[in-house]
């Protein structure tokens, strides 16, 4: 897998998956950035809201995941970025305040997950970032009306189109129309790219191979053969390079 990842990365001018991390605590910023030390991740860090805005203003490849701290100094709130970019749907919010109000506000603004700023949550953070990035990578245009259809992919591992239609309550014909419109892929290829890239990113974790357990987020042993087969197809058919 390492050789195939290395070959994949060489086909891009820069690492293919773009990640923004915003936190005013240097120790947290460096610790979180260290999680994503794989050559697959292009990491941008900022310690202030202004720094994050400047990063978003630079012409670059599309962002695939943001990790935002809520309290940035005494007077700045990381949630402002979600108000600035309400169209971005792939954000993880970190908070050391353990506040239900903050969690509710973040989710209303479009965050996928809110986690306590605690090293014990780093596995959950990494897993969610892999899911967010894999989902973001699918889209040519990010849908509002149909976004929940695609988010079902991240909620559980589905191995065939029938499972996806049942989860989304759309017919196969409708699902094909929607996936072609927003990803330029058939439903089957969209599933393969999502699950394959998720597995490739997870494999890049600094501590891989981790032993899955009920308390550790990540691929379950029963799902790994299918996820690996999706990753094999992503490599073989160069699905990432074609985005």
C-alpha positions as CSV (number, residue, x, y, z in Angstrom):
1,X,0.0,0.0,0.0
2,X,2.8,2.4,0.8
3,X,4.3,2.1,-2.7
4,X,1.0,2.6,-4.3
5,X,0.3,5.7,-2.2
6,X,3.7,7.1,-3.1
7,X,3.1,6.5,-6.8
8,X,-0.3,8.2,-6.5
9,X,1.1,11.3,-4.8
10,X,3.7,11.6,-7.5
11,X,1.0,12.0,-10.1
12,X,-0.1,15.3,-8.4
13,X,1.8,18.6,-8.3
14,X,0.8,18.9,-4.5
15,X,-0.7,16.5,-2.0
16,X,-4.2,15.8,-3.4
17,X,-6.3,16.3,-0.2
18,X,-6.4,19.8,1.3
19,X,-6.9,20.4,5.0
20,X,-7.2,23.6,7.0
21,X,-6.5,23.5,10.7
22,X,-7.3,26.6,12.8
23,X,-6.4,26.8,16.5
24,X,-4.7,29.5,18.6
25,X,-2.9,27.0,20.8
26,X,0.5,26.2,19.2
27,X,0.7,22.8,21.0
28,X,-2.7,21.8,19.8
29,X,-2.1,23.1,16.3
30,X,1.2,21.1,16.0
31,X,-0.3,18.0,17.5
32,X,-3.3,17.9,15.2
33,X,-1.2,18.7,12.2
34,X,1.1,15.8,13.1
35,X,-1.8,13.4,12.8
36,X,-2.0,14.2,9.1
37,X,1.7,13.8,8.3
38,X,0.9,11.4,5.4
39,X,2.0,12.8,1.9
40,X,-1.6,12.6,0.9
41,X,-2.6,15.6,3.0
42,X,-1.8,19.2,2.0
43,X,-2.0,21.0,5.4
44,X,-2.5,24.7,6.0
45,X,-2.6,26.0,9.6
46,X,-3.7,29.3,11.0
47,X,-3.8,30.6,14.6
48,X,-6.3,33.5,14.0
49,X,-9.5,34.1,12.2
50,X,-7.6,36.6,10.0
51,X,-5.0,34.0,9.1
52,X,-7.8,31.5,8.2
53,X,-9.5,34.0,6.0
54,X,-6.3,34.7,4.2
55,X,-5.8,31.0,3.6
56,X,-9.3,30.7,2.2
57,X,-8.6,33.7,-0.1
58,X,-5.6,32.1,-1.8
59,X,-6.3,30.6,-5.2
60,X,-5.7,26.9,-4.7
61,X,-7.3,23.5,-5.2
62,X,-10.7,22.9,-3.5
63,X,-10.6,22.4,0.3
64,X,-11.6,18.9,1.5
65,X,-11.8,19.4,5.3
66,X,-11.6,22.1,7.9
67,X,-10.8,21.6,11.6
68,X,-11.7,24.7,13.5
69,X,-11.2,25.6,17.2
70,X,-14.1,27.7,18.6
71,X,-12.3,30.0,20.9
72,X,-9.5,31.8,19.0
73,X,-8.1,34.2,21.7
74,X,-10.4,36.5,23.7
75,X,-12.5,38.0,20.9
76,X,-12.5,35.6,18.0
77,X,-14.8,32.7,17.2
78,X,-13.8,30.0,14.7
79,X,-17.5,29.5,13.9
80,X,-17.3,32.8,11.9
81,X,-15.7,30.8,9.1
82,X,-18.8,28.8,8.8
83,X,-20.9,32.0,8.5
84,X,-18.5,33.3,5.9
85,X,-18.6,30.0,3.9
86,X,-22.0,28.4,4.5
87,X,-21.6,26.4,1.4
88,X,-18.7,24.4,2.9
89,X,-20.0,21.2,4.5
90,X,-16.9,19.3,5.6
91,X,-16.0,21.0,8.9
92,X,-15.0,19.4,12.3
93,X,-15.3,21.8,15.2
94,X,-13.1,21.5,18.3
95,X,-14.1,23.0,21.6
96,X,-12.5,22.8,25.0
97,X,-15.7,24.3,26.6
98,X,-17.9,21.2,26.5
99,X,-20.9,23.4,25.8
100,X,-24.1,22.0,24.3
101,X,-24.9,25.5,23.0
102,X,-21.7,25.7,21.1
103,X,-22.3,22.2,19.7
104,X,-25.8,23.1,18.6
105,X,-24.6,26.4,17.0
106,X,-21.8,24.6,15.1
107,X,-24.2,21.9,13.8
108,X,-26.7,24.5,12.7
109,X,-24.0,26.3,10.8
110,X,-23.1,23.1,8.9
111,X,-20.4,21.3,10.9
112,X,-20.4,17.6,10.5
113,X,-19.0,16.9,14.0
114,X,-18.1,18.7,17.2
115,X,-15.4,17.1,19.4
116,X,-14.0,18.1,22.7
117,X,-10.4,19.3,22.4
118,X,-8.8,16.3,24.0
119,X,-6.0,14.0,22.8
120,X,-8.3,11.1,23.7
121,X,-10.5,12.2,20.7
122,X,-7.7,12.2,18.2
123,X,-8.6,8.9,16.7
124,X,-12.2,10.1,16.2
125,X,-10.9,13.4,14.8
126,X,-8.7,11.5,12.3
127,X,-11.5,9.2,11.3
128,X,-14.0,12.0,10.7
129,X,-11.4,14.0,8.7
130,X,-10.9,11.0,6.5
131,X,-14.7,10.7,6.0
132,X,-15.1,14.4,5.3
133,X,-12.2,14.6,2.9
134,X,-13.3,11.5,1.0
135,X,-16.9,12.9,0.7
136,X,-15.7,16.3,-0.4
137,X,-13.4,14.7,-3.0
138,X,-16.4,13.2,-4.8
139,X,-18.1,16.4,-5.8
140,X,-17.8,18.5,-8.9
141,X,-20.6,20.6,-7.4
142,X,-21.7,20.3,-3.8
143,X,-25.5,19.9,-3.6
144,X,-27.7,21.5,-1.0
145,X,-30.9,19.7,-1.7
146,X,-29.3,16.3,-2.1
147,X,-26.3,16.5,0.3
148,X,-28.0,14.1,2.8
149,X,-28.0,11.4,0.1
150,X,-24.2,11.4,-0.1
151,X,-23.8,11.7,3.7
152,X,-25.3,8.3,4.0
153,X,-22.1,6.9,2.5
154,X,-20.2,8.1,5.6
155,X,-22.7,6.8,8.1
156,X,-22.1,3.2,7.4
157,X,-20.3,0.9,4.9
158,X,-22.6,0.0,2.0
159,X,-21.5,-2.6,-0.4
160,X,-24.1,-2.3,-3.2
161,X,-26.4,0.3,-4.8
162,X,-29.5,-1.3,-3.3
163,X,-28.4,-0.5,0.2
164,X,-27.8,3.1,-0.9
165,X,-31.2,3.5,-2.4
166,X,-32.8,2.0,0.7
167,X,-31.0,4.5,3.0
168,X,-31.7,7.5,0.8
169,X,-35.2,6.5,-0.2
170,X,-34.5,7.3,-3.9
171,X,-34.8,4.9,-6.8
172,X,-31.7,3.7,-8.6
173,X,-32.7,5.9,-11.6
174,X,-33.0,9.0,-9.4
175,X,-29.8,8.2,-7.6
176,X,-27.9,7.8,-10.9
177,X,-29.2,11.2,-12.1
178,X,-28.2,12.9,-8.9
179,X,-24.7,11.3,-8.7
180,X,-23.9,12.1,-12.3
181,X,-25.1,15.7,-11.9
182,X,-22.9,16.4,-8.8
183,X,-20.0,14.0,-9.1
184,X,-19.8,13.1,-12.8
185,X,-19.7,9.5,-11.7
186,X,-22.2,6.6,-11.7
187,X,-23.4,5.6,-8.2
188,X,-21.2,2.5,-8.2
189,X,-18.1,4.5,-9.1
190,X,-19.0,7.2,-6.5
191,X,-19.2,4.5,-3.8
192,X,-15.9,3.0,-4.9
193,X,-14.1,6.4,-4.9
194,X,-15.5,7.4,-1.5
195,X,-14.8,4.1,0.3
196,X,-11.5,3.6,-1.5
197,X,-10.2,7.1,-0.7
198,X,-11.4,6.8,2.9
199,X,-9.5,3.6,3.3
200,X,-6.4,5.0,1.6
201,X,-6.4,8.1,3.9
202,X,-7.0,5.9,7.0
203,X,-4.1,3.7,6.0
204,X,-2.0,6.8,6.1
205,X,-2.6,7.3,9.8
206,X,0.8,7.7,11.6
207,X,-0.1,4.8,13.9
208,X,-1.5,2.4,11.2
209,X,-2.1,-0.4,11.5
210,X,-4.2,0.3,14.6
211,X,-6.2,-2.5,16.1
212,X,-9.9,-1.7,15.7
213,X,-11.8,-2.0,18.9
214,X,-15.3,-1.0,20.0
215,X,-13.9,2.3,21.4
216,X,-11.8,3.3,18.4
217,X,-13.4,4.8,15.3
218,X,-12.3,3.5,12.0
219,X,-12.8,0.6,9.6
220,X,-14.2,-2.5,11.2
221,X,-12.4,-5.8,10.5
222,X,-15.5,-7.1,8.7
223,X,-15.5,-4.1,6.3
224,X,-11.8,-4.1,5.5
225,X,-11.8,-6.5,2.6
226,X,-14.5,-4.5,0.8
227,X,-12.8,-1.2,1.6
228,X,-9.4,-2.5,0.4
229,X,-11.0,-3.7,-2.9
230,X,-12.4,-0.2,-3.4
231,X,-8.9,1.2,-2.8
232,X,-7.4,-1.3,-5.3
233,X,-9.9,0.0,-7.9
234,X,-9.1,3.6,-7.1
235,X,-5.4,2.9,-7.7
236,X,-6.0,0.7,-10.8
237,X,-8.5,3.0,-12.6
238,X,-6.8,6.2,-11.4
239,X,-10.1,7.6,-10.1
240,X,-8.4,10.3,-8.0
241,X,-6.3,11.6,-10.8
242,X,-9.4,12.0,-13.0
243,X,-11.1,14.4,-10.6
